């Protein structure tokens, strides 16, 4: 049986080598693209769902008030009027009297996906066709809207995802997750873009889209049935023939300092959701964590230690190309140990993602359907 295990692990490692090379090529292709020059500053509506006081929320929101752009409005929505995030918005509004700001209280959402209900409420009231939908844990520089508006000068473009560099909080689990996002996750997105000849998905923290594209695919009521409404938005828009891209603008995703239990619950929810949204791609994720199968191969065949060494080198190069080259978030010499630790942890969650169809999100339990939709339980 050892020879069979050796062959299986050898195939996994070889596939991981190919994947690392593809990731390096994909990262360099992304970097080679340059955003167009802004010719006409189309007005933009920025939609921001809120839910409590996230870590660093004031600076996150302030960065949107300080956009160096001539025509934009800010819309904020929370479920309850007592949400402290709304009071923070009012304080910021007083500091930036020239920025048009509106706030909304949505009440209890009619959909399982409360974020979608907030976006639907704000889009209904938004003044402009070009929408930027951004989570509350996102921080940007003043030039963000200029880049996005320049990209949307292409009339064929319907949806754009802003890549993000994850900025960790103080906890170890946050640092491990940030290392995974900045290497493994975005390496997978860039590689999919290369292999599939374009982008056929979107990723949630910051998405720009045409209002008319969202309406054409059925509006938010259609997207509300899916847990990964961001992914489905890009998928449906691409299927309808609209252009979908990864934007040239990279945002900061301030993921905060989660403790072990909520971090693990979040990771499991993410994996189960991905399995439902992109089943074939989820199976292919076996190649995105190359170090665990290489270590197992050496455990079975100790004389093959050079395989592990080469795997580590390829993983390091691909990680650097994505994190430092694309996201401008270098790992740093003191943090390289996070990569093998994260690979092992991520591999375990990938396996766990194949089992179970329930998730817990914001204190409520849901069941995932085979097509990616989800239903509230209880």
C-alpha positions in Angstrom: 0.0 0.0 0.0 2.9 2.4 0.6 3.7 2.5 -3.2 0.1 3.5 -3.9 0.2 6.2 -1.2 3.5 7.4 -2.7 2.1 7.6 -6.2 -1.0 9.5 -4.9 1.0 12.0 -2.9 3.5 12.4 -5.8 0.7 13.3 -8.1 -0.7 15.8 -5.6 2.7 17.4 -5.2 3.3 17.5 -9.0 0.0 19.2 -9.4 0.9 21.7 -6.7 4.1 22.5 -8.5 2.2 23.2 -11.7 -0.3 25.4 -9.7 2.5 27.4 -8.1 4.0 28.1 -11.6 0.6 29.2 -12.9 0.1 31.4 -9.9 3.5 33.2 -10.5 2.5 33.7 -14.2 -1.0 34.9 -13.2 0.4 37.4 -10.7 2.8 38.8 -13.3 0.1 39.1 -15.9 -2.2 41.0 -13.5 0.7 43.4 -12.6 1.3 44.0 -16.3 -2.1 45.6 -16.8 -2.4 49.3 -16.3 -5.6 51.2 -15.5 -6.8 53.7 -18.2 -6.6 57.4 -17.8 -9.7 59.1 -16.3 -11.3 61.2 -19.0 -14.7 61.9 -17.5 -15.5 61.7 -13.8 -18.9 59.9 -13.8 -20.8 60.4 -10.5 -20.6 57.4 -8.1 -22.8 56.1 -5.3 -20.9 54.3 -2.5 -23.1 51.8 -0.6 -21.9 50.8 2.9 -23.7 48.2 5.0 -23.1 48.7 8.7 -23.3 46.3 11.7 -21.8 47.5 14.9 -18.5 49.1 15.7 -15.8 47.1 13.9 -12.2 47.4 14.9 -10.9 50.6 13.2 -14.3 51.5 11.9 -13.8 55.3 12.2 -10.7 55.3 10.1 -12.2 52.9 7.6 -15.2 55.1 7.0 -13.2 58.3 7.1 -11.1 57.1 4.1 -14.3 57.0 2.0 -15.3 60.6 3.1 -11.8 61.7 1.9 -12.1 60.6 -1.7 -10.3 62.9 -4.2 -13.2 62.8 -6.7 -15.6 65.5 -7.8 -18.9 63.7 -7.8 -19.8 61.0 -5.3 -22.3 60.3 -2.5 -22.2 58.0 0.5 -25.1 55.9 1.6 -25.0 53.9 4.9 -27.5 51.3 6.2 -27.9 49.5 9.5 -30.6 47.2 10.7 -31.5 49.2 13.8 -31.5 52.9 14.6 -29.6 52.2 17.8 -26.6 50.8 15.9 -23.6 52.8 17.2 -22.1 52.8 13.7 -24.8 55.2 12.6 -23.9 57.6 15.3 -20.3 57.4 14.1 -21.4 58.3 10.6 -23.2 61.4 11.9 -20.1 62.6 13.7 -18.1 62.1 10.5 -20.7 63.9 8.4 -20.1 67.0 10.6 -16.4 66.9 9.7 -17.1 66.7 6.0 -20.0 69.0 5.2 -19.2 69.0 1.4 -19.8 65.2 1.1 -23.5 64.1 0.4 -24.4 61.5 3.0 -27.6 59.6 3.6 -28.3 57.0 6.3 -31.0 54.3 6.4 -32.5 52.0 9.0 -33.6 48.8 7.2 -35.4 46.9 9.9 -35.5 43.2 10.1 -34.5 41.8 6.6 -37.0 39.7 4.6 -34.1 37.7 3.3 -31.7 35.3 5.0 -28.9 37.5 3.6 -29.2 40.7 5.7 -26.3 42.4 3.8 -28.3 42.0 0.5 -31.3 43.7 2.1 -29.1 46.6 3.1 -27.7 46.9 -0.4 -31.1 46.7 -2.0 -32.4 49.5 0.3 -29.5 51.7 -0.5 -29.5 51.0 -4.3 -33.2 51.9 -4.5 -32.3 55.4 -3.1 -28.9 55.8 -4.9 -28.7 58.7 -7.3 -26.2 57.3 -9.7 -25.8 54.3 -12.1 -22.2 53.4 -11.1 -22.3 51.8 -7.6 -19.4 50.9 -5.3 -20.5 48.4 -2.6 -17.9 48.2 0.2 -17.9 46.5 3.6 -17.4 48.4 6.8 -14.0 46.8 7.4 -12.4 48.2 4.2 -10.0 51.1 4.1 -8.9 53.0 1.0 -6.7 55.8 -0.3 -8.2 59.0 -1.7 -7.6 57.9 -5.3 -9.8 54.8 -5.3 -12.8 56.3 -7.1 -10.6 57.7 -9.9 -9.3 54.3 -10.7 -12.7 52.6 -10.7 -14.4 55.3 -12.7 -11.6 55.1 -15.3 -12.1 51.4 -15.6 -15.8 51.8 -16.1 -15.3 54.1 -19.0 -15.4 50.8 -20.9 -19.0 50.6 -21.8 -18.8 46.7 -21.9 -17.8 46.5 -18.2 -20.5 45.5 -15.8 -18.8 44.3 -12.6 -15.4 44.9 -11.1 -13.9 43.3 -7.9 -11.2 45.2 -6.0 -8.5 42.8 -4.8 -7.7 43.3 -1.1 -4.7 43.0 1.1 -5.7 41.6 4.4 -4.4 43.5 7.4 -4.4 41.3 10.5 -5.3 42.2 14.0 -3.2 41.3 17.0 -4.3 37.6 17.4 -2.4 34.7 16.0 -5.5 33.4 14.2 -6.0 36.7 12.5 -2.3 36.7 11.4 -2.6 33.2 10.0 -5.8 34.0 8.1 -4.3 37.2 6.7 -1.3 35.2 5.4 -3.8 32.8 3.7 -5.8 35.6 2.2 -2.7 37.4 0.9 -1.1 34.3 -0.7 -3.4 31.3 -1.1 -6.8 33.0 -1.6 -5.7 35.7 -4.1 -3.3 33.3 -5.7 -6.4 31.1 -6.5 -8.4 34.1 -7.8 -5.5 35.3 -10.1 -4.9 31.7 -11.3 -8.6 31.3 -12.1 -8.4 34.5 -14.1 -5.5 33.2 -16.1 -6.7 29.6 -16.7 -10.3 30.6 -17.5 -9.3 33.4 -19.8 -10.9 36.1 -17.8 -12.9 36.7 -14.6 -16.3 35.0 -14.1 -16.9 35.8 -10.4 -16.8 38.7 -7.9 -15.5 38.8 -4.3 -17.5 40.7 -1.7 -15.5 43.2 0.4 -15.5 45.8 -2.4 -17.4 45.4 -5.7 -18.3 48.1 -8.3 -21.2 47.4 -10.6 -23.6 49.1 -12.9 -27.1 49.4 -11.4 -28.6 48.3 -14.7 -26.6 45.1 -14.7 -27.8 44.2 -11.2 -31.4 44.9 -12.4 -30.9 42.8 -15.5 -29.9 39.7 -13.6 -33.0 39.9 -11.4 -32.0 42.5 -8.8 -31.0 41.9 -5.2 -34.1 39.7 -4.6 -32.5 37.1 -6.9 -29.1 37.4 -5.3 -30.5 37.3 -1.8 -31.1 33.6 -2.0 -27.4 32.9 -2.1 -24.9 33.0 0.8 -22.1 34.0 -1.6 -24.1 36.7 -3.3 -20.9 38.4 -4.4 -19.6 35.4 -6.3 -23.0 34.9 -7.9 -23.2 38.5 -8.9 -20.1 38.2 -11.0 -21.0 34.8 -12.3 -24.5 35.8 -13.4 -23.2 39.1 -15.0 -20.6 37.2 -16.9 -23.1 34.6 -18.1 -25.3 37.5 -19.5 -22.3 38.8 -21.5 -21.2 41.7 -19.3 -17.6 42.4 -18.7 -16.2 41.3 -15.3 -12.7 42.2 -14.1 -10.4 42.3 -11.2 -9.8 46.0 -10.7 -6.4 47.6 -10.7 -7.2 49.2 -7.4 -6.3 47.2 -4.2 -8.2 48.0 -1.0 -7.2 47.2 2.6 -9.3 44.6 4.4 -9.0 45.1 8.1 -9.9 41.7 9.4 -9.6 42.5 13.1 -8.3 40.3 15.9 -10.6 37.3 16.1 -10.2 34.7 18.8 -9.8 31.0 18.0 -13.5 30.0 18.1 -15.0 32.7 15.9 -12.1 32.5 13.5 -12.6 28.8 13.0 -16.3 29.2 12.6 -15.7 31.8 10.0 -13.3 29.6 8.1 -15.6 26.6 8.2 -18.5 28.8 6.9 -16.3 30.1 4.1 -15.2 26.6 3.0 -18.7 25.2 3.0 -20.0 28.2 1.1 -17.2 27.9 -1.5 -18.0 24.2 -1.9 -21.6 25.0 -2.8 -20.8 28.0 -5.0 -17.9 26.5 -7.0 -17.9 22.7 -6.5 -15.3 21.8 -9.2 -13.0 24.7 -8.1 -13.3 23.6 -4.5 -12.0 20.1 -5.3 -9.1 21.8 -7.2 -8.1 23.7 -4.1 -6.2 20.5 -3.0 -3.3 22.0 -5.0 -3.4 25.4 -3.3 -1.7 24.2 -0.1 1.3 22.3 -1.5 3.3 21.9 1.7 1.1 19.3 3.6 1.1 16.7 0.8 4.8 17.3 0.2 5.5 16.7 4.0 3.4 13.6 3.9 5.3 12.3 0.9 8.6 12.8 2.7 7.2 11.1 5.8 6.4 8.0 3.6 9.7 8.3 1.6 12.3 10.1 3.7 14.9 10.0 0.9 12.7 12.3 -1.1 13.4 15.3 1.1 14.5 17.4 -1.9 10.8 17.3 -3.1 9.8 19.1 0.1 12.6 21.6 -0.3 11.6 22.4 -3.9 7.9 22.6 -2.9 8.8 25.1 -0.2 10.8 27.2 -2.7 8.0 27.3 -5.2 5.4 28.1 -2.5 7.6 31.0 -1.2 8.0 32.5 -4.7 4.3 32.2 -5.6 3.4 33.7 -2.2 5.7 36.6 -2.6 4.5 37.3 -6.2 0.9 37.6 -4.9 1.4 39.2 -1.5 4.3 41.6 -2.2 4.0 41.9 -6.0 0.2 42.3 -6.4 -1.2 43.2 -3.0 1.8 45.3 -1.8 1.7 43.5 1.5 5.0 41.7 2.0 5.1 38.9 4.5 8.3 40.0 6.2 11.2 37.8 7.3 9.8 37.2 10.8 6.5 36.0 9.5 7.4 33.4 6.9 6.7 30.6 9.4 3.0 31.6 9.0 2.9 30.2 5.5 3.5 26.5 6.4 1.3 26.8 9.5 -1.4 28.4 7.4 -1.1 25.8 4.7 -1.6 23.0 7.2 -4.5 24.8 8.8 -6.1 25.6 5.5 -5.7 22.1 4.3 -7.6 20.9 7.4 -10.4 23.3 6.8 -10.6 22.3 3.2 -11.2 18.7 4.2 -13.7 19.8 6.8 -15.6 21.8 4.2 -16.7 18.6 2.4 -18.8 17.6 5.5 -21.9 19.3 6.8 -24.4 21.7 5.2 -25.1 24.1 8.1 -23.4 27.3 9.0 -23.7 29.9 11.8 -23.6 33.5 10.6 -24.1 36.5 13.0 -25.5 34.2 15.7 -28.1 32.5 13.4 -28.0 29.0 11.9 -28.6 28.4 8.2 -28.7 25.4 5.9 -26.8 25.5 2.6 -28.5 24.1 -0.5 -26.7 22.3 -3.3 -26.9 25.4 -5.6 -25.4 27.8 -3.1 -28.7 29.1 -1.7 -29.3 29.1 2.0 -32.2 29.0 4.4 -32.7 30.2 7.9 -33.2 27.4 10.4 -35.4 27.7 13.4 
